């Protein structure tokens, strides 16, 4: 699945795979890639990400995503 997600160009999907495997560091790496690429599947509020919410890296990413969304609205 990871190879297919990478080939399709959706780092968000790769991040979700790593979340499902409880590999938080890898998930964060791919969430940062998704954010950087503006991956249209990216949803910081997705309950699938709940296991990462206590991670300071996730909290920083969430802050940046929320700030960007406020600017767009």
C-alpha distance (Angstrom), angle and dihedral (degrees) to the residues before:
residue distance angle dihedral
X1 . . .
X2 3.79 . .
X3 3.80 91.9 .
X4 3.81 90.9 50.4
X5 3.80 92.3 48.1
X6 3.80 91.9 48.4
X7 3.80 91.3 47.3
X8 3.80 90.7 49.4
X9 3.80 89.2 52.8
X10 3.79 98.0 -120.0
X11 3.80 110.5 131.5
X12 3.81 87.6 174.7
X13 3.81 89.9 66.9
X14 3.81 91.2 48.3
X15 3.82 89.5 50.5
X16 3.81 90.5 53.5
X17 3.79 90.5 51.3
X18 3.79 90.0 54.5
X19 3.81 91.3 46.6
X20 3.80 88.1 54.1
X21 3.79 89.6 51.3
X22 3.84 90.6 49.6
X23 3.79 90.8 -118.6
X24 3.77 99.7 139.5
X25 3.80 98.5 173.0
X26 3.78 92.2 54.8
X27 3.80 91.2 43.1
X28 3.80 90.2 54.0
X29 3.79 91.2 49.0
X30 3.80 90.6 54.8
X31 3.80 93.9 42.5
X32 3.79 88.0 56.3
X33 3.80 89.0 50.7
X34 3.80 90.4 49.3
X35 3.78 90.5 50.6
X36 3.78 92.6 47.0
X37 3.80 92.6 50.6
X38 3.79 95.2 43.6
X39 3.81 89.1 -122.6
X40 3.80 103.6 -160.8
X41 3.81 91.8 -141.4
X42 3.80 90.9 60.5
X43 3.82 112.8 120.9
X44 3.82 115.4 167.0
X45 3.82 91.0 -168.8
X46 3.80 94.4 57.5
X47 3.84 109.1 129.6
X48 3.80 88.7 -136.7
X49 3.81 86.1 75.0
X50 3.81 94.9 56.3
X51 3.81 92.4 106.2
X52 3.82 89.0 62.7
X53 3.79 99.0 47.7
X54 3.82 95.3 96.0
X55 3.82 91.6 53.5
X56 3.83 110.4 103.3
X57 3.82 89.3 -141.1
X58 3.78 89.8 57.0
X59 3.79 91.5 46.9
X60 3.80 89.6 53.2
X61 3.79 91.3 48.3
X62 3.79 90.9 48.0
X63 3.80 90.4 51.2
X64 3.81 91.0 52.0
X65 3.79 93.3 46.5
X66 3.81 92.5 48.6
X67 3.81 91.9 47.6
X68 3.79 90.6 51.0
X69 3.80 91.9 49.1
X70 3.81 90.9 52.0
X71 3.79 90.5 53.5
X72 3.82 90.9 51.3
X73 3.81 92.9 50.6
